Structure formats: structure tokens, C-alpha cells
């Protein structure tokens, strides 16, 4: 029983690490950043709106960085990846999706 539990934990940790590695695929990085900058310039919200550089960063540190880089952001909830969220859009909110290790796993953006 104990061995099966250990295997499950190891597989879960590997799966969450794999998700972080996939988000940091070097070939996609430049294109993603270019697209995000274009979207940012076309938005009606003020200030920086996307933080692709925060993938893999501890969520508490990411929250501090976001609030520092865009003072209009005052709502930064930390949410376990895969949890349901309301679909409303607010210029003062950035959701941080993390894994059980406390690392950002999705590109933080105004939402």
C-alpha cells in the first residue's frame, strides 16, 4: 500500500514538472511573447497585462512582481491549476494558477 502511494506521488510530481517544462519550450517563447505584446497594445486595460517570464516562479513572488509592475492590479488570487474560475473580465485582476509545489504553471494575464 505504501509503495503504491509513493508511486502515485512521484507520478503526480513528474506530471506537474512536465507541464512547467512544456510551458518553457524555447522555440515557442519568442512567438508567444511577440503575440502577447501585440494583444497588450490592443487592450483597453492600462499597464502590463501578460507575464510569460513568470512561468515556473513561486506564486507568492510572482504576485509581488505583478503588483509592482502594474499598480492598477489589486486582485491577484492564487488558484490551483484546473480549478474552475468565473469567466468575467476585470482590468484589476490577474489569476495565478499554481501546482502543488507552489509554482506558476500558466502565463499570468489580466482576466
Secondary structure, 3 states (H helix, E strand, C coil): CHHHHHHHHHHHHHHHHHHHHHHCCHHHHHHHHHHHHHHHHHCCCCCCCEEHHHCCCEHHHHHHHHHHHCCCCCECCEEECCCCCCCCCCCCEECEEECCCCEECCCEEEC
